[in-house]
Amino acid sequence: MNVSEGVDRDLIAALGAAAGAELLDTHSDPHHHRTVFTMVGVDAPREVARLAVERIDLRRHQGAHPRLGVVDVVPFVPLPGSSLDDALAARNEFAGWMADELRVPCFLYGPQRALPEIRRRAWIDLAPDVVSAAANHPRAGATCVGARDVLIAYNVWLAPGVTVDQAKRVAAAVRGPAVRALAISVGARLQLSMNLIRPAEVGPAEAFDAVAAWIPTDGCELVGLLPAATLDAIDPDRWADLDLSSDRTIEARLAARPG
């Protein structure tokens, strides 16, 4: 779940606490003004969403990352033992709850459309898929609720001296069926923010190398977690430079949950 708050540390901690033992990871960035909470189950996202809508006002929000709402993106991802059909059912139930309970309209993504399409078309020629019978929430914007397979959110920092135009050209060059890429100004630095949507084909090592082949880099950053199989396919000697470690896999965090 991606929430439009990356500055208020007390609020971020409260949102994480609302998820309880179902929280696997928290990643915040004050320049993006965004926090990614990785959770399991269907109850924790509702508790986090409820508190976020209560406490955050999108009308006062400024951040480098594009966003449509206070609770900006809620993806449901099938893990071993579940299926995409299960994720779709969870998506639809969450969107209905979000609209009815919190009065926040929801755009749906998954098999019918991808998240970038919603970002391009929302409120232009695309209306929310799920709306409340009551008036929409005045401060919360809209939420993108999806069902998808596992992806890896991965950022590559670009070296000082790289221009925004150069960064945009590199983003276009590395973008493809397995990679979504966006050039973002983050404070005084430039970043390629990527979603590796087919991590078995293009993981962090391949993504970083593709960027580095075009332009000087200045480090990288894993956002959230990655599958153990993706990590195992990378030379361990590269893990530290790629901001990876064995305790940042989905499997490791699941195993470490209480009980």
Residue pairs with C-beta under 8 A, 6 or more apart in sequence:
1 36
1 37
1 39
1 45
1 48
1 49
1 71
1 73
1 74
1 75
2 34
2 35
2 36
2 37
2 67
2 71
2 72
2 73
2 74
3 15
3 34
3 35
3 36
3 37
3 48
3 52
3 56
3 70
3 71
3 72
4 33
4 34
4 52
4 56
4 58
4 61
4 63
4 67
4 69
4 70
4 71
4 72
5 11
5 12
5 15
5 28
5 33
5 34
5 35
5 52
5 56
5 70
6 12
6 28
6 29
6 30
6 31
6 32
6 33
6 34
6 35
6 63
7 30
7 33
11 55
11 56
12 26
12 28
12 35
14 51
14 55
15 35
15 37
15 48
15 51
15 52
16 23
16 26
16 37
16 48
18 44
18 47
18 48
18 50
18 51
19 37
19 39
19 44
19 45
19 47
19 48
20 44
20 47
21 257
21 258
21 259
22 39
22 40
22 41
22 43
22 44
22 257
23 37
23 38
23 39
23 44
24 38
24 39
24 40
24 225
24 250
24 253
24 254
24 257
25 36
25 37
25 38
25 224
25 225
25 248
25 253
26 35
26 36
26 37
26 38
27 35
27 36
27 38
27 223
27 224
28 34
28 35
28 36
29 35
29 65
29 186
31 63
31 64
31 186
31 187
32 63
32 64
32 65
32 184
32 186
33 61
33 62
33 63
33 64
33 65
34 63
34 65
34 67
34 72
36 153
36 223
36 224
37 48
38 224
38 225
38 250
38 253
39 45
39 48
40 79
40 254
40 257
42 76
42 90
42 93
42 94
45 74
45 94
46 94
46 97
48 71
49 71
49 74
49 98
49 102
49 104
49 143
50 101
50 102
52 70
52 71
53 70
53 71
53 102
53 104
53 137
53 139
53 140
56 70
56 139
56 140
57 70
57 139
58 67
58 69
58 70
58 139
58 140
58 141
59 139
61 67
61 70
64 184
64 185
64 186
65 184
65 193
66 119
66 182
67 141
68 107
68 118
68 119
68 122
68 141
68 142
68 143
68 144
69 104
69 140
69 141
69 142
69 143
69 144
70 104
70 139
70 140
70 141
71 98
71 104
71 140
71 143
72 141
72 143
72 144
73 115
73 143
73 144
73 145
73 146
74 91
74 94
74 98
74 143
74 144
74 145
74 146
75 145
75 146
75 147
75 148
76 87
76 88
76 90
76 91
76 94
76 145
76 146
76 147
76 148
77 87
77 147
77 148
77 149
77 150
78 84
78 86
78 87
78 149
79 150
79 250
79 254
84 110
84 111
84 147
84 149
87 110
87 147
87 148
88 110
88 111
88 147
90 147
91 108
91 110
91 145
91 146
91 147
92 108
94 145
95 106
95 108
95 129
95 130
95 143
95 145
96 130
98 104
98 106
98 130
98 143
98 145
99 105
99 106
99 130
99 131
99 132
100 132
100 133
102 137
102 140
103 132
103 134
103 135
103 136
103 137
103 140
104 132
104 136
104 137
104 140
104 141
104 142
104 143
105 128
105 130
105 131
105 132
105 136
105 142
105 143
106 128
106 129
106 130
106 131
106 142
106 143
106 144
106 145
107 118
107 122
107 126
107 128
107 129
107 142
107 143
107 144
107 145
108 129
108 130
108 144
108 145
108 146
109 115
109 117
109 118
109 144
109 145
109 146
109 147
109 148
110 146
110 147
110 148
111 147
115 144
115 146
116 180
117 126
118 126
118 144
119 144
122 128
122 142
123 142
128 142
130 145
148 197
149 197
150 199
150 227
150 250
151 195
151 196
151 197
151 199
152 195
152 196
152 199
152 203
152 204
152 222
152 224
152 226
152 227
152 230
153 193
153 194
153 195
153 196
153 222
153 223
153 224
154 194
154 195
154 196
154 204
154 207
154 208
154 220
154 221
154 222
154 223
155 191
155 192
155 193
155 194
155 220
155 221
155 223
156 191
156 192
156 194
156 207
156 208
156 211
156 212
156 217
156 219
156 220
156 221
157 189
157 190
157 191
157 217
157 218
157 219
157 220
157 221
158 166
158 167
158 170
158 189
158 190
158 191
158 192
158 211
158 215
158 216
158 217
158 218
159 215
159 216
159 217
159 218
160 189
160 218
161 216
162 190
162 215
162 216
164 183
164 185
164 190
166 215
167 183
167 190
167 192
167 215
168 183
169 214
170 181
170 183
170 192
170 211
170 214
170 215
171 181
171 182
171 183
171 192
172 181
173 210
173 214
174 181
174 192
174 194
174 207
174 210
174 211
174 214
175 181
177 197
177 198
178 196
178 197
178 198
178 201
178 202
179 194
179 195
179 196
179 197
179 202
179 207
179 210
180 194
180 195
180 197
181 192
181 193
181 194
182 192
182 193
182 194
183 190
183 191
183 192
183 193
184 190
184 191
184 192
184 193
185 191
189 218
192 211
194 207
196 202
196 203
196 204
196 207
199 226
199 227
199 230
200 229
200 230
202 210
203 226
203 230
203 233
203 234
204 220
204 222
204 226
204 230
204 234
204 242
204 243
204 244
205 234
205 235
205 238
205 242
208 217
208 220
208 242
211 217
219 243
220 241
220 242
220 243
221 243
222 242
222 243
222 244
222 248
225 248
225 249
225 250
225 253
226 244
226 248
226 249
226 250
227 249
227 250
227 251
228 249
228 250
228 251
228 252
231 239
231 244
231 246
231 248
231 249
234 242
234 244
238 244
239 245
239 246
246 252
247 253
247 256
